[in-house]
Amino acid sequence: MISSKRALLTWSDAGTLGPRPAHHAPRPTADRGPVLRLLDQPESRYDAAWVLTIPTGEAPARELAERIQALGPTAAVHVVDLPDPSDYAALFAALGPLAADARRAFPGPTWTTDILLSAGTP
């Protein structure tokens, strides 16, 4: 029997530096955000997590990765070099190489990978 490890690929939910977009309301202080809430669930145990972000979100994403790592999984930040993550054509083009990197880093059948798209996407 092959032992399976689990990887999580998620957009950062930690925001960006600089002016807050109009559609972002401040998060209540007691709310840890969707990524950490997911990891609070007993069925959501991961061995590794990749936190994706755009350049203006790198510092907050690194703080999120540190909080994830404190829960147990290894965590790494991957910056997707886009000024606007709501430009989906550019986003999908930029994610192609990252998806190939993830397939190499987390090869099946040893690894299963979950992708959390809605954590930080507009």
C-alpha positions in Angstrom: 0.0 0.0 0.0 1.3 3.4 -1.0 1.3 6.0 1.8 -0.3 9.2 0.5 0.9 12.7 1.4 -1.3 15.7 1.0 -0.4 19.1 -0.5 -2.4 22.3 -0.5 -2.1 24.9 -3.2 -3.9 28.1 -2.2 -4.1 31.7 -3.0 -3.1 33.9 0.0 -6.0 35.3 1.9 -3.7 37.8 3.7 -4.2 40.8 1.4 -1.7 43.1 -0.1 0.4 46.1 0.9 -0.8 49.5 -0.2 -4.3 50.8 -0.9 -7.1 48.3 -0.2 -9.2 47.6 -3.3 -12.8 48.9 -3.0 -14.3 45.4 -2.8 -12.2 44.4 0.3 -13.7 45.1 3.6 -11.5 44.8 6.8 -11.5 41.3 8.2 -12.8 41.1 11.8 -9.9 40.6 14.2 -11.3 37.2 15.4 -11.4 35.9 11.8 -8.2 34.0 10.9 -9.2 33.8 7.3 -10.4 31.0 5.0 -7.0 29.2 4.7 -6.4 28.9 8.4 -10.1 28.0 9.0 -9.7 25.2 6.5 -6.6 23.9 8.3 -8.5 24.0 11.6 -10.7 21.2 10.3 -9.6 17.6 11.3 -10.0 16.3 7.8 -7.8 19.1 6.4 -4.4 17.9 7.4 -1.6 18.6 4.9 2.1 17.7 4.7 2.9 20.7 2.5 1.3 24.0 1.4 2.1 26.4 -1.3 0.7 29.9 -0.8 0.3 31.8 -4.1 0.3 35.6 -4.2 1.0 38.6 -6.4 4.0 40.9 -5.7 2.1 43.4 -3.5 0.9 40.5 -1.4 4.3 38.8 -0.8 4.9 40.1 2.8 1.4 39.3 4.1 1.6 35.9 2.3 4.9 35.1 4.1 3.2 35.8 7.4 0.4 33.5 6.4 3.0 30.8 5.4 4.6 31.1 8.9 1.2 30.6 10.6 0.6 27.6 8.4 4.0 26.1 9.2 3.3 26.6 12.9 0.4 24.1 12.4 2.7 21.4 11.0 2.9 21.5 7.2 5.9 22.8 5.4 4.8 26.0 3.7 6.3 28.0 0.8 5.3 31.3 -0.9 5.2 31.4 -4.7 4.9 34.9 -6.2 2.9 35.1 -9.4 4.2 38.1 -11.2 1.0 39.8 -12.2 -0.2 43.3 -11.4 -3.9 42.3 -11.5 -5.0 38.8 -10.5 -8.5 39.4 -11.9 -7.0 39.4 -15.5 -7.8 35.7 -15.9 -6.1 35.3 -19.3 -2.8 36.5 -17.8 -3.4 34.6 -14.6 -3.9 31.2 -16.4 -0.8 31.8 -18.6 1.3 32.6 -15.5 0.0 29.5 -13.6 0.9 27.0 -16.3 4.6 26.8 -15.2 3.6 26.8 -11.6 1.3 23.9 -12.1 4.1 22.0 -13.8 6.4 22.7 -10.8 3.6 21.4 -8.5 3.3 18.2 -10.4 7.0 17.6 -10.1 7.1 18.6 -6.4 4.0 16.5 -5.5 4.0 13.5 -7.8 1.2 11.0 -7.7 0.4 8.4 -6.5 2.5 9.4 -3.4 0.9 12.8 -3.2 -2.6 14.1 -3.6 -3.0 17.8 -4.2 -6.0 20.0 -3.2 -6.3 23.5 -4.8 -8.1 26.3 -2.9 -9.0 28.9 -5.4 -11.3 31.2 -3.6 -9.1 32.1 -0.6 -7.8 35.4 -2.1 -9.0 35.7 -5.6 -11.3 38.6 -6.5 
